[in-house]
Amino acid sequence: MREINLTDAAAFHALSSHYAEAKNWQMRTLFSGQPDRFDRFSTEAAGLLLDYSKNRLNDTTMQLLFQLARERGLEQKRDAMFSGERINVTEHRSALHTALRMPRSATLVVDGQDVLPEVHAVLDHMQAFTERVRSGAWLGATGRAITDIVNIGIGGSDLGPAMACRALRPFTHPRLTMHFVSNVDGHDLDAVLSKVNPATTLFIIASKTFTTRETMMNAQSAREWFLSRHVAADLPKHFVAVSTNVEAVREFGIDPDNMFPFWDWVGGRYSIWSAIGLPLALAIGFDAFSEFLGGAHAMDQHFRTAPLERNMPVIMGMIGVWYRNFFGTTSLSIAPYHQDLNRFPAYLQQLEMESNGKRVAADGVTLSVQTCPVVWGDVGTNGQHAYFQLLHLGTDIIPVDFIAALKPMHDLSGHHTVLLANCFAQSEAFMRGKNTEEVRADLRAQHLSDKEIEALRPHKIFPGNRPSNTILMDELAPATLGALIALYEHKVFVQGAIWGINSFDQWGVELGKVLAKNIEPELTGTPRPDAHDSSTNALIARAKAALSE
């Protein structure tokens, strides 16, 4: 039975009426009238604190959002995902990334088979391999221990492990340097190969089918570079695969014993928990990788069991719906106040926009509401000196997620105090703003004339009333990073459930790849002007001329 349109839901209509009042609220007023606002609008789970008090909402708002979630069957859809139902309806697959972080003692039967023994068999294989590399027992062709690990993948096979390795930099083995290559642009691979020694480098080729064009082109180039210095018999000591295509792996020169499989119910952007996480396990060690999985599992358990009213992913997801579908916000800025999380905004771009950047419902009907906003951002203090101008004084209202760790992983005096002060001050500034009288008072204190004050006043007024969430953790460690990633995964699921879309397919990546295959032979061979528009033909001609010089 087809579910009713989102806009026909009773709670959606109630929220529309409620928005007519809420759009005029001032958060300063909300805080002054509600001294316990932080206690009322914050929650904790899996080592994370979410403060959502600096949003344009009250108790009624949240009650209506939870009512909408129930009317849209969120709890039933959540249970269907965790139980292994084929909720990825366009590809007829389950979405079982949560199974990848379940403990060995658990069971999860899907289509009559418990999937967890296979999951833990791969984890055991990863553990044995990582221990050999990290201990120095795994030797290269010349008898030397590995010093550099190059992961070659793209999309989820790159963004997840690259982000996590950087985020957990303080936990990385001191002998190992991690490198990530994803771009088919040869400059990416060339930059890495120019820095590593083939005798002490291990390549991980991450491609489920071992046919992904960009990944395999980089892999073949890396292979050729290696063979220019070594012989084919040395390949198995320097190349391993994360794949399911045994024959292609063997033909490449990789020992199938050094192939780490995963399953079609693991989407790329949800795959960091699988063998795709091999670079992370190598970097931080398998015990720490297990803590990473454990943090995610703790958030899974919270999402699965906590009442909606105290459920962190549900709260974040529904607040996002409130802004997207009622305030009409078009983007979300991610501001981690932690340098080691500088790849986290890019990771979330794929997670959120590839999952929910869709215009049709799961049943193929065109949606009548807006779905995923544009996700973007950078580390907080850098953003303050760049685009925070727009966030504070621009014409668009852009919600912000602030993320910070209370304790640093360094011992440099004073730095972390300044960092946290900036994080908390920015969220306060977005909420409070600075009104006309406050601006005048500041300028008078600078002994400016009345004329100068009135000339500057419009430029220095901060409207404020700009929404934000703040997510705090004690420290950025494997368990808290796991919980943080899982929090956003489940937030994405919540919003997909509300909008009625399938968050687990990604057909939008296909068309450009198909057209590229058509254009590629024209760049080196005979043009086909009848196959393209005038712009594309002109670009092909210009490139063909440059390449032939």
C-alpha positions in Angstrom: 0.0 0.0 0.0 1.4 3.4 -1.0 1.8 5.7 1.9 0.1 9.1 1.8 2.0 12.1 0.6 4.0 13.9 3.2 2.1 17.1 2.7 -1.2 15.3 3.4 -0.1 14.1 6.8 -2.0 15.7 9.7 1.2 16.7 11.5 2.6 18.3 8.4 -0.5 20.6 8.2 -0.2 21.3 12.0 3.5 22.2 11.5 2.6 24.5 8.6 0.3 26.4 10.9 2.8 26.4 13.7 5.5 27.7 11.4 3.4 30.8 10.7 4.0 31.7 14.4 7.5 30.2 14.8 9.0 32.1 11.9 8.8 35.3 13.9 10.3 34.0 17.1 13.5 35.5 18.4 15.8 33.0 20.1 17.0 35.6 22.5 13.4 35.8 23.7 13.1 32.0 23.8 16.1 31.8 26.1 15.1 34.6 28.4 11.7 33.1 28.8 13.0 29.6 29.4 15.9 29.5 31.9 16.1 25.7 31.6 16.2 25.7 27.8 19.5 23.9 27.6 18.3 21.1 29.9 15.1 20.9 28.0 16.6 20.8 24.6 19.8 18.7 24.9 20.4 14.9 25.0 23.3 12.5 25.4 24.1 9.1 23.9 27.1 6.9 23.1 29.6 9.4 24.4 28.1 12.4 22.6 26.2 15.5 23.8 23.7 17.2 21.4 22.7 20.7 22.4 19.8 21.7 20.1 18.6 24.6 22.2 19.8 27.3 19.8 17.1 26.5 17.3 13.9 28.2 16.4 11.7 25.7 18.2 9.8 25.0 21.4 8.1 22.1 23.1 5.2 22.2 20.7 7.5 22.2 17.7 9.2 19.1 18.9 5.9 17.4 19.7 4.6 18.0 16.2 7.9 16.8 14.6 7.7 13.6 16.6 4.1 13.2 15.6 5.1 13.6 12.0 7.8 11.0 12.4 5.2 8.5 13.8 2.7 9.3 11.0 5.4 8.6 8.5 6.1 5.2 10.1 9.6 6.1 11.1 9.8 3.5 13.9 8.5 0.7 11.6 11.0 1.7 8.8 13.8 1.8 11.3 12.9 -1.7 12.6 12.7 -2.9 9.0 16.3 -1.7 8.3 17.7 -3.3 11.4 16.0 -6.6 10.8 17.4 -6.9 7.3 14.3 -6.3 5.1 15.1 -5.2 1.6 14.5 -1.5 2.1 16.7 -0.6 -0.8 13.8 -1.3 -3.1 15.3 -0.2 -6.4 18.3 -2.6 -6.0 16.3 -5.3 -4.1 18.8 -5.3 -1.3 19.0 -4.9 2.5 20.9 -2.1 4.0 22.9 -3.9 6.7 25.8 -1.6 7.5 24.7 -1.8 11.1 25.4 -5.6 11.1 29.1 -4.8 10.4 29.5 -3.4 13.9 27.4 -5.9 15.8 29.2 -8.1 18.4 30.2 -11.6 17.7 27.7 -12.9 20.2 24.7 -11.4 18.3 22.7 -13.0 15.5 21.0 -11.5 12.5 19.2 -13.9 10.3 18.4 -12.6 6.8 16.8 -14.8 4.2 17.3 -17.8 6.5 21.0 -17.2 7.1 22.9 -15.6 10.0 25.1 -12.9 8.4 27.3 -12.3 11.4 29.6 -15.3 11.1 30.8 -14.1 7.7 31.1 -10.5 9.0 33.4 -11.7 11.8 35.3 -14.0 9.6 36.4 -11.0 7.5 37.1 -9.0 10.7 39.3 -11.9 11.9 41.1 -11.9 8.6 41.6 -8.1 8.8 43.0 -8.5 12.4 45.5 -11.2 11.4 46.7 -9.1 8.5 46.9 -5.8 10.3 48.9 -7.4 13.1 51.5 -8.8 10.7 51.9 -5.4 8.9 52.0 -3.3 12.1 54.4 -5.7 13.9 56.8 -5.7 10.9 56.3 -9.4 10.3 54.9 -8.6 6.8 57.9 -7.9 4.7 58.2 -6.4 1.2 60.2 -8.0 -1.7 63.5 -6.8 -0.4 62.9 -8.0 3.2 62.0 -4.6 4.6 59.0 -3.7 6.7 56.1 -1.6 5.3 56.4 2.1 5.9 53.7 3.5 3.5 50.2 2.3 2.7 48.4 3.6 -0.4 44.7 3.1 -0.6 43.3 3.3 -4.1 39.6 3.7 -4.3 36.9 6.2 -5.0 33.7 7.5 -3.3 32.9 5.5 -0.2 36.0 3.4 -0.8 38.1 6.6 -0.3 36.2 9.2 1.7 35.5 7.1 4.7 38.9 5.6 5.4 40.7 8.9 4.4 38.5 10.9 6.8 38.8 8.4 9.7 42.6 8.0 9.4 43.0 11.7 9.5 40.5 12.1 12.4 42.4 9.5 14.4 45.9 10.7 13.5 47.2 10.6 17.1 46.4 6.8 17.2 48.3 6.0 14.0 51.3 3.6 14.1 54.5 5.7 14.1 56.1 3.7 11.3 53.2 3.9 8.9 52.2 6.8 6.7 48.8 6.6 5.1 48.1 7.9 1.5 44.8 8.0 -0.4 44.4 8.1 -4.1 40.9 8.5 -5.7 41.0 11.0 -8.6 41.5 9.6 -12.1 43.5 12.8 -12.6 47.0 11.4 -12.8 48.3 14.3 -10.7 46.7 12.6 -7.6 48.5 9.3 -8.0 51.8 11.0 -9.2 51.9 13.1 -6.1 51.8 10.0 -3.9 54.2 7.8 -6.0 56.8 10.6 -5.9 56.9 10.3 -2.1 57.0 6.6 -1.5 59.5 3.8 -1.9 58.2 0.7 -3.8 60.3 -1.6 -1.6 58.4 -0.5 1.6 55.0 0.4 0.1 51.7 -1.6 0.4 48.9 -0.8 -2.0 45.2 -1.5 -1.1 43.0 -1.7 -4.2 39.5 -1.1 -3.0 36.8 -2.1 -5.6 34.0 -4.5 -5.0 33.9 -5.7 -8.6 37.5 -4.8 -9.5 36.1 -3.1 -12.5 35.5 0.5 -11.3 37.0 2.6 -14.0 38.8 5.3 -12.0 40.0 2.9 -9.3 41.4 0.3 -11.8 43.1 2.9 -13.9 44.9 4.2 -10.9 45.6 0.6 -9.8 47.1 -0.4 -13.2 49.3 2.7 -13.2 50.5 1.9 -9.7 51.2 -1.7 -10.8 53.2 -0.5 -13.8 55.2 1.9 -11.6 55.9 -0.9 -9.2 56.9 -3.3 -11.9 59.3 -0.8 -13.4 61.4 -1.4 -10.2 60.4 -5.0 -9.3 59.3 -8.2 -10.9 55.7 -9.7 -11.1 56.5 -12.3 -8.5 56.9 -9.5 -6.0 53.4 -8.1 -6.5 51.7 -10.2 -3.8 53.9 -8.7 -1.1 52.9 -5.2 -2.1 49.3 -5.3 -3.3 46.2 -6.5 -1.5 42.5 -6.1 -2.5 39.2 -5.2 -1.0 36.9 -6.9 -3.5 34.7 -9.9 -4.3 36.1 -10.6 -7.8 38.6 -13.4 -7.1 39.5 -14.0 -10.7 40.2 -10.4 -11.5 42.2 -10.0 -8.3 44.3 -13.1 -9.2 44.8 -11.9 -12.7 46.1 -8.5 -11.4 48.8 -10.4 -9.4 47.3 -10.3 -6.0 47.2 -13.5 -3.9 43.4 -14.2 -3.3 44.4 -15.0 0.3 45.0 -11.3 0.6 41.6 -10.3 -0.7 39.1 -9.0 1.8 35.5 -9.3 0.7 32.3 -7.4 1.6 28.7 -7.7 0.5 26.2 -6.1 -1.8 24.1 -5.0 1.3 27.0 -2.6 2.1 26.6 0.7 0.3 29.8 2.5 -0.5 29.2 5.5 1.7 28.3 3.1 4.6 31.3 0.8 4.1 33.9 2.2 6.5 32.8 -0.5 9.0 33.6 -3.3 6.5 36.9 -4.4 4.9 36.9 -0.9 3.2 38.0 0.2 6.7 41.2 -1.9 6.3 43.4 1.3 6.0 42.0 2.5 9.3 42.6 -0.8 11.0 46.2 -0.8 9.7 46.7 2.8 10.9 45.2 2.6 14.4 45.4 -1.2 15.1 42.7 -3.7 15.4 41.9 -3.1 19.0 41.2 0.6 18.3 39.3 -0.4 15.2 37.1 -2.6 17.4 36.5 0.4 19.6 35.5 2.4 16.5 32.9 -0.3 15.6 31.8 -0.4 19.2 31.1 3.3 19.3 28.9 3.0 16.2 27.1 0.0 17.7 26.3 2.0 20.8 24.7 4.7 18.7 22.8 1.9 16.8 21.4 0.6 20.0 20.4 4.1 21.1 18.7 4.8 17.7 17.0 1.5 17.8 15.7 1.6 21.4 15.4 5.2 22.7 12.0 6.9 22.6 11.8 9.4 19.7 11.7 12.3 22.2 15.2 11.4 23.5 16.5 9.9 20.3 19.5 11.8 19.1 19.4 10.9 15.4 15.7 11.4 15.3 16.0 14.8 16.9 18.7 15.9 14.5 16.8 14.5 11.5 13.5 16.1 12.4 15.0 19.5 13.1 16.6 19.3 9.6 13.1 18.6 8.2 11.8 21.6 10.1 14.3 23.9 8.5 14.3 22.4 5.0 10.5 22.0 4.5 9.1 24.9 6.5 11.8 27.6 6.7 13.0 26.7 3.2 16.7 26.5 4.1 18.8 25.2 1.2 22.1 24.3 2.8 23.7 23.0 6.0 27.2 24.0 7.2 29.3 21.6 9.1 31.8 23.3 11.4 34.1 20.9 13.3 36.3 22.7 15.8 39.0 20.0 15.5 41.7 20.1 12.9 41.7 16.3 12.6 38.1 16.4 11.5 38.9 18.6 8.5 37.7 15.8 6.1 34.5 15.2 8.0 32.4 17.8 6.0 33.5 16.2 2.7 32.6 12.8 4.1 29.1 14.1 5.1 28.6 15.5 1.6 28.6 12.1 0.1 26.7 10.5 3.0 23.9 13.0 3.0 23.7 14.2 -0.6 24.2 10.8 -2.3 21.7 9.3 0.1 18.9 11.9 0.1 19.7 14.1 -2.9 16.7 12.7 -4.8 13.6 14.1 -6.4 11.4 11.0 -6.5 9.9 8.8 -3.8 10.9 5.2 -3.4 7.8 4.3 -5.5 9.0 6.5 -8.3 6.5 9.3 -7.8 7.9 12.9 -8.1 8.1 14.5 -4.7 6.2 17.7 -3.9 8.7 18.8 -1.1 12.3 19.7 -1.0 14.7 17.0 0.1 18.4 17.0 1.0 20.1 20.5 1.5 23.5 21.2 0.2 26.1 20.1 2.8 29.3 22.0 3.1 31.9 23.3 5.6 35.4 23.3 6.9 37.1 23.4 10.3 35.6 26.1 12.4 38.4 28.6 13.0 39.3 28.6 9.3 35.6 29.2 8.4 35.4 32.1 10.8 37.9 34.0 8.6 36.3 33.0 5.4 32.6 32.2 4.9 31.2 32.9 8.4 30.7 36.5 7.1 27.9 35.0 5.0 26.5 32.9 7.8 26.3 35.9 10.1 25.3 38.7 7.7 24.2 37.1 4.4 20.7 37.0 3.1 20.2 33.2 3.6 19.5 31.4 6.8 22.0 28.5 7.0 21.8 26.1 10.0 25.2 25.1 11.4 26.4 21.9 13.2 29.2 22.8 15.5 31.3 19.7 16.6 34.0 19.9 19.3 36.0 17.7 21.6 36.4 18.9 25.2 39.9 17.5 25.6 42.8 17.9 23.1 45.1 15.1 21.9 48.1 17.4 22.3 49.8 19.2 25.2 50.3 22.6 23.6 49.4 25.2 26.3 46.4 27.4 25.8 45.4 26.3 22.3 42.4 24.2 23.2 41.0 26.9 25.5 41.0 29.4 22.7 39.6 26.9 20.3 36.6 26.0 22.5 36.0 29.7 23.3 35.7 30.4 19.6 33.3 27.4 19.1 31.0 28.4 21.9 31.2 32.1 21.0 30.2 31.5 17.4 27.1 29.5 18.3 26.1 32.2 20.8 26.7 34.9 18.2 24.6 33.2 15.7 21.8 33.0 18.2 22.1 36.4 19.9 23.3 38.6 17.1 23.9 42.3 17.9 21.1 44.9 17.7 21.1 48.6 16.9 21.5 49.8 20.5 24.3 47.4 21.2 26.1 48.6 18.1 25.7 52.2 19.0 27.0 51.6 22.5 30.1 49.9 21.2 30.8 52.7 18.7 30.2 55.4 21.3 32.8 53.7 23.5 35.2 54.1 20.6 34.5 57.9 20.8 33.1 58.1 17.3 30.9 61.0 16.3 27.2 60.6 15.9 27.6 60.9 12.1 30.3 58.2 12.1 28.2 56.0 14.3 25.1 56.2 12.0 27.3 55.6 8.9 28.8 52.4 10.4 25.7 51.2 12.3 24.0 49.2 9.4 27.2 47.3 8.7 27.7 46.2 12.2 24.2 45.0 13.1 24.1 41.2 13.3 20.5 40.0 12.9 21.2 36.8 14.9 18.4 34.3 15.2 20.6 31.9 13.1 20.1 28.3 14.2 22.8 25.8 15.2 23.3 22.5 16.9 26.4 21.8 19.0 27.8 18.2 19.3 30.4 17.7 22.1 32.5 14.6 22.9 35.0 14.1 25.7 37.8 13.5 23.2 38.1 12.5 19.6 38.9 8.8 20.0 37.9 5.7 18.0 34.7 5.1 19.9 33.4 8.7 19.8 34.3 9.0 16.1 32.3 5.8 15.4 29.4 7.1 17.3 29.5 10.5 15.5 29.5 8.8 12.0 26.7 6.5 13.0 24.7 9.5 14.4 24.8 11.2 11.0 24.1 7.9 9.2 20.9 7.5 11.2 20.0 11.2 10.8 20.1 10.6 7.0 17.9 7.5 7.4 15.3 9.5 9.5 15.1 12.2 6.9 14.8 9.7 4.0 11.9 8.0 5.9 10.1 11.3 6.3 10.5 12.3 2.7 9.6 8.8 1.5 12.8 8.2 -0.5 15.2 5.4 -0.8 18.4 6.6 0.9 20.4 3.6 -0.2 20.7 3.8 -4.0 22.7 6.3 -6.1 21.6 6.3 -9.7 22.7 9.9 -10.0 26.3 8.9 -10.4 25.6 6.9 -13.6 24.8 9.2 -16.5 28.0 11.2 -16.5 30.1 8.0 -16.4 28.2 6.6 -19.4 28.7 9.8 -21.5 32.4 9.9 -20.5 32.9 6.5 -22.1 31.4 7.8 -25.3 33.6 10.9 -25.4 36.9 9.3 -24.4 37.6 7.6 -27.8 36.8 10.9 -29.6 39.6 12.6 -27.7 42.2 10.3 -29.4 40.3 9.1 -32.4 37.5 10.2 -34.8 35.1 12.9 -33.5 31.3 12.2 -33.8 29.8 15.7 -33.9 26.4 14.3 -34.6 26.4 12.7 -31.1 26.8 16.0 -29.1 25.7 19.6 -28.8 27.8 22.4 -30.2 29.4 23.2 -26.8 30.5 19.7 -26.1 31.9 19.3 -29.7 33.9 22.5 -29.3 35.4 21.4 -26.0 36.3 18.0 -27.5 38.0 19.7 -30.4 40.0 22.1 -28.2 41.2 19.2 -26.0 42.0 17.0 -29.0 44.1 19.8 -30.5 46.0 20.3 -27.2 46.6 16.6 -26.6 48.0 16.2 -30.2 50.6 19.0 -29.8 
